[in-house]
Amino acid sequence: MAETAVSCERVSVRFTSERGTVTALDNIDLTIPRGSFLTLLGPSGCGKSTLLRVMADLVAPSSGRVSVLGGAPQAARESRQIGFVFQDPALLAWRTVLENVSLPLEVGGGKALPGARSPHELLSLVGLSGWEKAYPHELSGGMRQRVAIARALVSNPRLLLMDEPFGALDEITRDRLNEELLQLWETTGTTIVFVTHSIYEAAFLGQSVLLLAARPGRVREQVPVTLPMPRRLAQRETTEFVSLAGHLRRVLETC
């Protein structure tokens, strides 16, 4: 049996404000094997980003139990075993591409987990060799996201959490980065959990798709993806892919 990267047992998250208490997640049960690629799909307000933040130790569950890489999320975060990529790459404008990628090492005292690639190697891996001395304003949106991914990987995390990283990009760039992300996943063996609003992106990237229903956020269904690897965009035109996307859409319509 594959080792577990993330385990959630009856996890609930409630937020309290002046307007009352809102249940963002309700009794989430989930197991993510190490080295797998899981996509999270669901309507706005279903708690996808909240679930990602629970895994990252950025939000504490109100009830239930969460295990990340065999221990508490806090331990995984503090030992730099978790990487996080947000929708906004949030690069520092006054630092070069190489300096942005190197930033986590500087903050962490130059430490990375064993087997880590150097910032130069990671920039090559994400297709940005030759851009080390460029500044963020000189890059396209897709290139800035590549820098953010390289920065998230510089400490050699065992778990990479991605919160709609390609949501603001044009369709052609997004498709290209989808293929590149799969190649990166196959190369690094990192466990990836990827939040998206796109049915086609969820089906193309994931080994399985977790569908969440809204208000409160809860597991609606987990759908395995049996598309062969390596995946290419042309597979989205196959009968198998169209059937999978259709099933995901029908489930979403009931969420």
Legacy VTK file of the C-alpha trace (Angstrom):
# vtk DataFile Version 3.0
C-alpha trace
ASCII
DATASET POLYDATA
POINTS 255 float
0.000 0.000 0.000
1.282 3.471 -0.902
2.396 5.709 1.928
0.056 8.539 2.808
0.960 12.170 2.135
-2.204 13.711 3.614
-4.955 12.253 5.761
-8.090 14.099 6.852
-10.489 12.462 9.277
-13.854 14.171 9.822
-12.255 17.596 9.402
-14.514 20.617 9.842
-13.664 24.310 9.712
-15.938 27.005 11.102
-15.382 30.754 10.962
-17.104 33.145 13.364
-17.757 36.809 12.599
-20.222 39.529 13.532
-22.725 37.916 11.163
-22.513 34.560 12.892
-20.774 31.240 12.320
-20.069 29.878 8.846
-19.106 26.238 8.266
-16.517 26.259 5.472
-15.783 22.512 5.618
-17.923 19.774 7.103
-16.646 16.302 8.052
-14.035 15.930 5.296
-12.569 12.428 4.997
-9.669 12.207 2.563
-6.512 10.176 1.979
-3.859 11.316 -0.515
-1.096 8.807 -1.349
2.483 10.048 -1.545
3.596 10.880 -5.048
0.051 11.287 -6.361
-1.604 14.218 -8.144
-5.033 15.183 -6.777
-7.177 17.958 -8.229
-9.849 19.710 -6.162
-12.913 20.854 -8.093
-16.126 22.499 -6.970
-18.284 25.634 -7.078
-17.198 28.908 -5.511
-17.555 28.826 -1.753
-17.179 25.059 -1.393
-13.991 25.315 0.695
-11.346 24.201 -1.823
-8.859 26.876 -0.794
-9.704 26.404 2.885
-8.920 22.686 2.628
-5.587 23.507 0.997
-4.783 25.925 3.810
-5.643 23.312 6.425
-3.070 21.003 4.818
-0.524 23.841 4.807
-1.083 24.659 8.504
-2.388 28.110 7.553
-5.889 27.378 8.900
-6.554 25.218 11.960
-9.456 22.738 11.766
-12.283 23.349 14.209
-12.670 19.606 14.670
-11.262 16.396 13.242
-7.721 15.236 12.621
-5.219 16.155 9.892
-1.953 14.346 9.219
0.620 15.590 6.698
3.567 13.363 5.748
3.013 11.214 8.787
2.764 13.975 11.391
1.115 17.247 12.295
0.786 19.887 9.551
2.781 22.290 11.733
5.736 19.901 11.810
5.648 19.498 8.020
5.514 23.268 7.544
8.293 24.022 9.996
10.550 21.380 8.428
9.922 22.987 4.998
8.284 19.898 3.539
5.338 21.890 2.130
5.476 24.192 -0.899
2.611 26.542 -1.779
1.798 28.250 -5.098
-0.936 30.889 -5.077
-2.946 32.299 -7.975
-0.882 35.484 -7.739
2.830 34.629 -8.076
3.663 37.434 -5.577
7.217 37.952 -6.803
9.319 40.723 -5.279
9.643 43.400 -7.946
13.132 44.515 -6.846
14.613 41.020 -6.992
15.714 39.173 -10.108
14.216 35.849 -11.159
17.108 33.972 -9.554
16.859 36.049 -6.379
13.110 35.405 -6.122
13.618 31.652 -6.449
16.437 31.731 -3.866
14.391 33.703 -1.314
13.067 30.692 0.697
16.637 29.471 1.158
17.699 32.866 2.478
14.744 33.022 4.867
15.403 29.443 5.967
19.095 29.990 6.555
20.135 28.351 3.294
18.564 25.030 4.243
16.767 22.675 1.869
15.741 19.067 2.229
18.199 16.426 0.980
18.150 15.991 -2.781
17.085 19.560 -3.475
17.877 21.052 -6.863
19.674 24.371 -7.010
17.780 27.523 -8.055
19.594 27.386 -11.400
18.533 23.759 -11.928
14.920 24.547 -11.055
14.811 27.473 -13.465
16.043 25.130 -16.170
13.412 22.582 -15.145
10.607 25.147 -15.567
11.994 26.410 -18.867
13.522 29.693 -17.714
17.224 29.187 -18.358
18.683 32.486 -19.523
16.178 34.560 -17.549
17.987 34.444 -14.209
18.865 38.165 -14.222
15.461 39.392 -15.462
13.025 41.231 -13.192
9.327 40.321 -12.780
8.108 43.252 -14.878
10.064 41.837 -17.820
8.204 38.507 -17.714
4.862 37.351 -19.067
2.183 36.049 -16.697
3.047 32.455 -17.506
6.738 33.066 -16.907
6.031 34.662 -13.540
4.061 31.571 -12.534
6.999 29.386 -13.576
9.189 31.429 -11.246
6.644 30.946 -8.426
6.645 27.182 -9.000
10.450 27.041 -8.986
10.471 29.084 -5.760
8.001 26.661 -4.142
10.227 23.713 -5.100
13.578 25.175 -4.047
13.457 23.600 -0.576
12.588 20.224 -2.151
9.166 19.923 -0.457
7.435 16.558 -0.310
4.010 18.179 -0.784
3.190 20.930 -3.298
-0.108 22.773 -2.784
-1.371 24.865 -5.723
-4.327 27.238 -5.360
-5.605 28.048 -8.878
-2.124 29.017 -10.081
-3.163 29.320 -13.733
-6.609 30.828 -13.247
-5.669 34.319 -14.466
-3.794 33.175 -17.583
-5.020 33.001 -21.170
-6.158 29.601 -22.402
-3.144 28.867 -24.619
-0.644 29.673 -21.855
-2.709 27.722 -19.346
-2.750 24.643 -21.577
1.011 24.822 -22.074
1.620 25.108 -18.338
-0.706 22.175 -17.677
1.515 19.951 -19.820
4.674 21.355 -18.246
3.329 20.834 -14.727
2.653 17.168 -15.437
6.186 16.758 -16.747
7.505 18.481 -13.626
5.445 16.170 -11.405
6.777 13.086 -13.203
10.336 14.387 -12.846
10.217 15.347 -9.168
7.818 12.742 -7.734
6.337 15.442 -5.474
2.790 14.941 -4.192
0.629 17.685 -5.733
-2.785 18.942 -4.624
-4.186 21.378 -7.202
-7.272 23.591 -6.809
-9.122 24.638 -9.961
-12.523 25.825 -11.203
-11.914 24.220 -14.609
-13.425 20.812 -15.320
-10.996 20.220 -18.181
-7.958 21.212 -16.117
-9.023 18.990 -13.224
-9.566 15.991 -15.504
-6.366 16.515 -17.486
-4.022 16.966 -14.526
-5.305 14.689 -11.799
-4.851 11.030 -11.070
-8.131 11.579 -9.295
-10.554 14.471 -8.919
-12.101 15.350 -5.561
-15.434 17.137 -6.043
-16.627 19.317 -3.196
-20.184 20.501 -2.652
-20.845 23.938 -1.179
-22.535 25.376 1.901
-21.129 23.700 3.806
-18.077 22.359 1.963
-18.180 18.569 1.917
-16.981 15.703 -0.238
-19.445 15.002 -3.025
-17.448 12.378 -4.889
-13.875 11.321 -5.660
-13.433 10.291 -9.279
-10.384 8.276 -10.462
-8.781 9.352 -13.732
-7.503 6.489 -15.880
-6.139 8.502 -18.820
-2.754 7.095 -19.878
0.511 8.850 -19.074
2.298 10.845 -20.322
-0.655 13.076 -21.104
-0.916 15.415 -24.061
-3.531 18.044 -24.825
-4.796 15.996 -27.776
-6.177 13.480 -25.267
-8.883 15.985 -24.369
-10.498 15.162 -27.704
-10.785 11.453 -26.954
-14.029 9.712 -26.087
-12.651 8.728 -22.675
-11.798 12.321 -21.746
-15.094 13.738 -23.007
-16.972 11.096 -21.011
-14.958 11.918 -17.854
-15.521 15.663 -18.252
-19.221 15.062 -18.789
-19.455 13.031 -15.593
-17.655 15.729 -13.599
-19.997 18.374 -14.990
-23.086 16.363 -14.065
-21.807 15.906 -10.507
-21.067 19.624 -10.210
-24.604 20.443 -11.300
-25.855 18.629 -8.194
-23.424 20.347 -5.802
LINES 1 256
255 0 1 2 3 4 5 6 7 8 9 10 11 12 13 14 15 16 17 18 19 20 21 22 23 24 25 26 27 28 29 30 31 32 33 34 35 36 37 38 39 40 41 42 43 44 45 46 47 48 49 50 51 52 53 54 55 56 57 58 59 60 61 62 63 64 65 66 67 68 69 70 71 72 73 74 75 76 77 78 79 80 81 82 83 84 85 86 87 88 89 90 91 92 93 94 95 96 97 98 99 100 101 102 103 104 105 106 107 108 109 110 111 112 113 114 115 116 117 118 119 120 121 122 123 124 125 126 127 128 129 130 131 132 133 134 135 136 137 138 139 140 141 142 143 144 145 146 147 148 149 150 151 152 153 154 155 156 157 158 159 160 161 162 163 164 165 166 167 168 169 170 171 172 173 174 175 176 177 178 179 180 181 182 183 184 185 186 187 188 189 190 191 192 193 194 195 196 197 198 199 200 201 202 203 204 205 206 207 208 209 210 211 212 213 214 215 216 217 218 219 220 221 222 223 224 225 226 227 228 229 230 231 232 233 234 235 236 237 238 239 240 241 242 243 244 245 246 247 248 249 250 251 252 253 254
